[in-house]
Amino acid sequence: MVMVGVCTDVRGFVGEIVVTNLIKENVTLPNDAEIMVGYSPNFCKNYKIKSWRGGKKSAKVRIWGVDNEKQASDLMEKGIFVEEDKLKESNPDATFVHDLIGMTVVDNIDNSEIGQVSDLMYLPANDVLVIDMGDKLLNIPLVEDFVVEINSSEKIIRIILPEGYEELTEMKK
């Protein structure tokens, strides 16, 4: 199960829910897709999507059985989880953030290998790649200013290293 986003607001009186913190921009899920809503995949309740209107950074969702503002507000701050296969089926061309772990990171200027993505930090402004450089870790924001290309088939991420990046590294513990 993969968390798609978090229920953060109720729109109107018919139980429409705003989902933010999406796993990727413009995520789509089909009507009648089975989802789980809760704090983790182990503590969830099963639902089906009545409608999903995705936007760049959020989605508006109607869920079968959630028909009013009170029922929708009971789901606030809970995550929406879906099976990874179903998520990829409805978003076939998408590379999801969790797929980046293990990819090789290469300097776009001289093609030298920098390291491998060992973790991701999900921060409010943008996600951050944690790159294992062997004895050090480097945090690079997952934004176009630094990430030039993500090649899923070759499992390579090309980045532009910021000036003075050596000062941004931290020793591994």
C-alpha positions as CSV (number, residue, x, y, z in Angstrom):
1,M,0.0,0.0,0.0
2,V,1.2,3.5,-0.9
3,M,0.0,6.7,0.7
4,V,-1.4,9.0,-2.0
5,G,-2.1,12.0,0.1
6,V,-3.7,13.4,3.3
7,C,-7.3,14.5,3.9
8,T,-7.0,18.1,4.9
9,D,-10.2,20.0,4.3
10,V,-14.0,19.5,3.7
11,R,-15.6,21.4,0.8
12,G,-19.4,22.0,0.9
13,F,-22.1,20.0,2.6
14,V,-22.0,16.8,0.5
15,G,-18.8,15.4,2.0
16,E,-16.3,16.4,-0.7
17,I,-12.7,16.1,0.8
18,V,-9.6,18.0,-0.2
19,V,-6.5,15.8,-0.4
20,T,-3.1,17.4,-0.2
21,N,0.5,16.3,0.3
22,L,0.0,14.2,-2.9
23,I,2.7,11.6,-3.7
24,K,3.0,13.3,-7.1
25,E,1.5,16.2,-8.9
26,N,-1.7,15.4,-10.9
27,V,-2.3,12.0,-9.4
28,T,-5.4,10.3,-10.8
29,L,-7.5,7.5,-9.4
30,P,-10.5,6.1,-11.2
31,N,-14.1,6.1,-9.9
32,D,-14.8,3.0,-7.8
33,A,-11.1,2.5,-7.0
34,E,-10.7,0.8,-3.7
35,I,-8.8,2.9,-1.2
36,M,-8.1,2.8,2.5
37,V,-8.3,5.8,4.8
38,G,-6.5,6.0,8.1
39,Y,-3.3,6.8,9.9
40,S,-1.4,3.9,8.4
41,P,-2.2,0.9,6.2
42,N,-2.6,-1.2,9.4
43,F,-5.2,1.2,10.9
44,C,-7.5,2.0,8.0
45,K,-11.0,1.6,6.9
46,N,-11.9,0.5,3.3
47,Y,-13.8,2.8,1.0
48,K,-14.4,3.3,-2.7
49,I,-14.0,6.5,-4.7
50,K,-17.1,8.1,-6.0
51,S,-15.2,10.8,-7.9
52,W,-11.6,12.1,-8.0
53,R,-10.8,15.5,-9.4
54,G,-7.0,15.9,-9.4
55,G,-5.2,19.2,-9.6
56,K,-1.5,20.0,-9.6
57,K,-1.0,20.0,-5.9
58,S,-4.3,18.7,-4.5
59,A,-7.4,16.7,-5.4
60,K,-11.0,16.9,-4.5
61,V,-12.5,13.5,-3.7
62,R,-16.0,12.1,-3.1
63,I,-16.1,8.7,-1.3
64,W,-19.0,6.3,-1.3
65,G,-20.7,6.3,2.1
66,V,-19.3,9.8,3.0
67,D,-22.3,12.0,2.2
68,N,-22.1,15.0,4.5
69,E,-19.8,17.4,6.2
70,K,-19.7,15.5,9.5
71,Q,-18.7,12.2,7.9
72,A,-16.0,13.9,5.8
73,S,-14.6,15.8,8.8
74,D,-14.1,12.5,10.6
75,L,-11.5,11.6,8.0
76,M,-9.4,14.8,8.4
77,E,-5.7,14.4,8.9
78,K,-5.9,10.7,7.8
79,G,-4.0,9.4,4.8
80,I,-5.5,7.8,1.7
81,F,-3.7,4.6,0.8
82,V,-4.0,2.6,-2.4
83,E,-2.3,-0.6,-3.7
84,E,0.8,0.4,-5.6
85,D,-0.2,-1.7,-8.7
86,K,-3.5,0.2,-8.9
87,L,-1.8,3.5,-8.5
88,K,0.7,2.8,-11.3
89,E,-2.1,1.4,-13.5
90,S,-4.0,4.7,-13.3
91,N,-0.8,6.7,-13.7
92,P,1.2,4.7,-16.2
93,D,3.8,7.3,-17.1
94,A,4.4,8.6,-13.6
95,T,7.6,8.1,-11.6
96,F,6.7,8.3,-7.9
97,V,9.0,9.7,-5.3
98,H,9.4,6.4,-3.5
99,D,10.7,4.9,-6.8
100,L,13.7,7.2,-6.6
101,I,15.3,5.3,-3.6
102,G,18.3,3.4,-4.9
103,M,18.8,5.4,-8.1
104,T,22.3,6.5,-9.0
105,V,22.9,10.3,-8.8
106,V,25.2,11.8,-11.5
107,D,26.6,15.3,-11.9
108,N,25.0,16.8,-15.0
109,I,28.2,18.8,-15.9
110,D,30.9,16.1,-15.8
111,N,28.9,12.9,-15.7
112,S,30.7,11.8,-12.5
113,E,28.8,9.6,-10.1
114,I,27.9,11.5,-6.9
115,G,26.2,8.7,-5.0
116,Q,22.8,6.9,-4.5
117,V,19.5,8.1,-3.2
118,S,19.2,6.5,0.2
119,D,16.2,8.3,1.6
120,L,13.7,11.1,0.9
121,M,12.5,13.9,3.2
122,Y,8.9,15.0,2.7
123,L,9.0,18.7,3.6
124,P,6.3,21.3,3.2
125,A,8.1,23.4,0.6
126,N,9.4,20.5,-1.5
127,D,10.7,16.9,-1.2
128,V,14.5,16.5,-0.6
129,L,16.7,13.7,-1.9
130,V,19.1,12.3,0.6
131,I,22.2,11.2,-1.4
132,D,24.6,8.7,0.1
133,M,28.1,9.7,-1.0
134,G,29.9,6.9,0.8
135,D,31.1,8.6,4.0
136,K,28.8,11.6,3.7
137,L,25.2,12.4,3.0
138,L,24.0,15.3,0.8
139,N,20.5,16.7,0.8
140,I,19.3,18.1,-2.5
141,P,15.8,19.7,-3.0
142,L,13.8,17.8,-5.6
143,V,13.1,20.8,-7.7
144,E,14.0,21.7,-11.3
145,D,16.8,24.1,-10.2
146,F,18.8,21.1,-9.1
147,V,17.2,18.0,-10.6
148,V,17.8,18.1,-14.4
149,E,16.5,14.6,-15.4
150,I,15.1,11.5,-13.8
151,N,15.6,8.5,-16.1
152,S,13.5,5.7,-14.6
153,S,14.5,3.1,-17.1
154,E,18.3,3.6,-16.5
155,K,17.7,4.4,-12.8
156,I,19.8,7.6,-13.0
157,I,19.1,11.1,-11.7
158,R,21.1,13.9,-13.2
159,I,21.6,16.9,-10.9
160,I,23.3,20.3,-10.8
161,L,25.4,20.5,-7.7
162,P,24.9,23.8,-5.9
163,E,28.0,26.0,-5.3
164,G,29.7,25.0,-2.1
165,Y,27.8,21.8,-1.9
166,E,30.7,20.3,0.2
167,E,29.5,22.5,3.1
168,L,26.0,21.0,2.8
169,T,27.2,17.5,3.3
170,E,27.1,15.8,6.7
171,M,29.1,12.9,8.0
172,K,27.3,9.6,8.2
173,K,26.8,8.4,11.8
